[in-house]
Amino acid sequence: MSSAEERLIKALENPKLQEALADLAERADILRDLVNTLWEFKRSGVLDDLLNAAATLRFFTEGILSKDFMEKVAKLQDVALVAGVNMAQDVAKVDCLTHAVAAADADKQVGLMGLLAALRDPDVQRGLGFFISVLKNLGTCLAAKK
């Protein structure tokens, strides 16, 4: 007998392996369907896409869970609390701010006349009021820390 055959026979004598093999045999139809599905995913490119997505997700979560990132989030939370935006209690303000940043046109240029015209818009006035409040609270906090 070859060394590989001896190792296989010895492994098959293990009761835990026998139990696992019995479970696999009982689920052979499920395993066949699983293998066929995986093969179809591989053939169609879906498996590669899923693996790439998982790698990307891992990259982002490792970055998010890093100590440096968590310290930055803590500082942002401090600034937000000082500015009157308690992220845990007032998610609506954070959602609005996130949406506004995402929807903003970074290429739009506004001159002095455009700025003056925009100041007549109630939504601009509301947003400007919010940022003035943020700046006031930030200034108060900075003065207190000196």
TILUMMAR-139507 format. One line per field, with one value per residue (C-alpha): residue number from 1; residue in one letter; chain; y, z, x. Coordinates in pm, 1 decimal, padded with zeros to 6 digits. Each point is the difference from the previous one (the first is absolute). Example, Ala and Ser with C-alpha at 12.3 -4.5 7.8 and 13.67 -1.06 7.14 Angstrom:
REM residues 2
k = (1,2) .
r = (A,S) .
c = (A,A) .
c2 = (-00450.0,00344.0) .
c3 = (00780.0,-00066.0) .
c1 = (01230.0,00137.0) .
END
This chain:
REM residues 146
k = (1,2,3,4,5,6,7,8,9,10,11,12,13,14,15,16,17,18,19,20,21,22,23,24,25,26,27,28,29,30,31,32,33,34,35,36,37,38,39,40,41,42,43,44,45,46,47,48,49,50,51,52,53,54,55,56,57,58,59,60,61,62,63,64,65,66,67,68,69,70,71,72,73,74,75,76,77,78,79,80,81,82,83,84,85,86,87,88,89,90,91,92,93,94,95,96,97,98,99,100,101,102,103,104,105,106,107,108,109,110,111,112,113,114,115,116,117,118,119,120,121,122,123,124,125,126,127,128,129,130,131,132,133,134,135,136,137,138,139,140,141,142,143,144,145,146) .
r = (M,S,S,A,E,E,R,L,I,K,A,L,E,N,P,K,L,Q,E,A,L,A,D,L,A,E,R,A,D,I,L,R,D,L,V,N,T,L,W,E,F,K,R,S,G,V,L,D,D,L,L,N,A,A,A,T,L,R,F,F,T,E,G,I,L,S,K,D,F,M,E,K,V,A,K,L,Q,D,V,A,L,V,A,G,V,N,M,A,Q,D,V,A,K,V,D,C,L,T,H,A,V,A,A,A,D,A,D,K,Q,V,G,L,M,G,L,L,A,A,L,R,D,P,D,V,Q,R,G,L,G,F,F,I,S,V,L,K,N,L,G,T,C,L,A,A,K,K) .
c = (A,A,A,A,A,A,A,A,A,A,A,A,A,A,A,A,A,A,A,A,A,A,A,A,A,A,A,A,A,A,A,A,A,A,A,A,A,A,A,A,A,A,A,A,A,A,A,A,A,A,A,A,A,A,A,A,A,A,A,A,A,A,A,A,A,A,A,A,A,A,A,A,A,A,A,A,A,A,A,A,A,A,A,A,A,A,A,A,A,A,A,A,A,A,A,A,A,A,A,A,A,A,A,A,A,A,A,A,A,A,A,A,A,A,A,A,A,A,A,A,A,A,A,A,A,A,A,A,A,A,A,A,A,A,A,A,A,A,A,A,A,A,A,A,A,A) .
c2 = (00000.0,00351.1,00266.3,00188.4,-00311.1,-00065.2,00357.2,-00025.2,-00327.5,00141.9,00315.0,-00210.2,-00177.6,00332.2,-00002.1,00376.3,-00032.1,-00295.0,00210.7,00293.0,-00225.7,-00152.1,00350.8,00085.8,-00319.2,00081.7,00345.3,-00104.2,00151.9,00334.7,-00012.5,-00079.1,00300.7,00218.6,-00107.8,00052.0,00347.7,00091.8,-00130.9,00211.2,00304.6,-00065.1,-00056.2,00317.4,00221.1,00062.1,-00178.9,00227.3,00303.9,-00123.9,-00063.9,00348.1,00154.1,-00191.5,00118.2,00358.8,-00028.3,-00141.4,00290.4,00255.8,-00171.8,-00035.7,00372.8,00082.2,-00214.9,00133.3,00188.4,00311.2,00007.5,-00057.0,00289.9,00223.9,-00107.5,00079.0,00347.4,00051.5,-00105.5,00255.2,00275.9,-00103.7,00002.9,00344.7,00117.0,-00127.4,-00307.7,-00296.7,-00282.5,-00257.4,00209.0,00211.8,-00221.0,00220.9,00280.3,-00240.3,-00156.3,00344.3,00101.8,-00325.7,00036.4,00364.6,-00085.0,-00291.2,00206.2,00311.3,00108.2,00038.8,00168.9,00272.0,00345.1,00285.3,00361.8,00284.3,00065.4,-00371.1,-00010.4,00297.4,-00159.2,-00333.0,00174.8,00061.3,-00377.6,-00125.2,-00330.8,00185.9,00219.7,-00307.2,-00171.1,00317.9,00038.7,-00353.7,00058.3,00333.3,-00184.6,-00268.1,00265.6,00189.0,-00316.0,-00102.1,00343.0,-00013.4,-00341.6,00110.3,00305.5,-00213.4,-00237.0,00280.5) .
c3 = (00000.0,-00075.7,00262.1,-00131.4,00025.9,00354.6,00101.8,-00157.4,00178.8,00330.0,-00052.4,-00076.1,00335.0,00174.8,00127.2,-00051.3,-00364.2,-00044.7,00139.4,-00226.0,-00305.6,00093.0,00023.0,-00340.9,-00150.5,00138.9,-00158.4,-00333.3,-00196.6,00175.7,-00059.0,-00368.9,-00033.6,00186.1,-00222.6,-00312.1,00118.6,00079.3,-00339.6,-00172.4,00201.4,-00100.7,-00367.2,-00020.8,00185.2,00293.6,00239.4,-00099.0,00047.3,00343.7,00100.8,-00120.9,00190.9,00312.9,-00036.1,-00044.5,00302.0,00203.3,-00109.0,00109.0,00326.5,00093.2,-00065.4,00193.3,00294.7,00018.4,00314.3,-00201.1,-00167.6,00328.3,00157.4,-00289.8,00045.4,00371.2,-00080.1,-00252.4,00264.7,00240.6,-00260.6,-00087.6,00366.3,00049.3,-00312.0,00134.9,-00221.0,00231.9,-00250.6,00225.0,00077.0,-00313.6,-00297.9,-00223.2,00001.3,-00088.5,-00273.5,-00143.0,00007.8,-00167.7,-00267.3,-00061.5,-00048.9,-00229.4,-00212.4,-00018.4,-00334.8,00063.2,-00337.4,00045.2,00032.1,00165.0,-00012.0,00230.7,-00184.3,00002.7,00372.8,00063.7,-00211.7,00184.2,00333.6,-00094.7,-00014.8,00326.7,-00024.4,-00033.0,00295.8,00209.0,-00091.7,00059.8,00340.0,00089.9,-00098.0,00182.0,00310.8,-00051.6,-00036.1,00309.7,00213.7,-00138.6,00080.4,00352.3,00056.2,-00138.1,00223.9,00305.2,-00074.2,-00005.5) .
c1 = (00000.0,00116.2,00041.3,-00304.2,-00220.6,00117.9,-00076.5,-00345.8,-00081.2,00123.6,-00209.7,-00309.3,00040.0,-00073.3,-00363.7,-00037.8,00103.7,-00237.3,-00285.3,00089.0,00014.8,-00337.1,-00148.6,00146.3,-00140.3,-00346.2,00019.5,00149.1,-00289.5,00046.5,00375.6,-00057.4,-00235.0,00248.5,00289.3,-00212.2,-00101.7,00359.8,00108.3,-00266.8,00109.2,00360.8,-00087.9,-00211.3,00249.7,-00234.0,00235.8,00288.7,-00225.9,-00105.2,00361.1,00100.4,-00290.7,00100.7,00361.1,-00118.7,-00228.8,00287.6,00222.8,-00260.3,-00087.9,00366.1,00037.9,-00314.7,00097.3,00354.6,00098.6,00086.1,-00341.0,-00182.4,00191.8,-00106.8,-00362.7,00025.4,00134.0,-00278.6,-00251.7,00149.6,-00025.5,-00354.6,-00103.7,00147.8,-00180.7,-00327.6,-00023.1,-00022.8,00049.6,-00161.1,-00309.4,-00043.7,00073.9,-00216.1,00258.7,00279.6,-00215.3,-00080.3,00365.5,00106.0,-00268.5,00092.8,00367.1,-00085.0,-00239.9,00219.9,00143.2,00373.5,00054.1,-00263.4,00151.4,-00188.1,00105.8,-00099.0,-00327.3,-00085.0,00071.0,-00226.9,-00273.6,00039.0,-00047.4,-00366.0,-00060.4,-00158.8,00191.5,00331.7,-00097.7,-00082.5,00330.2,00197.0,-00165.9,00100.5,00362.8,00010.9,-00121.0,00265.2,00272.1,-00120.3,00001.6,00338.0,00145.1,-00141.7,00155.8,00337.6,00001.4,-00079.0,00290.0,00260.4) .
END
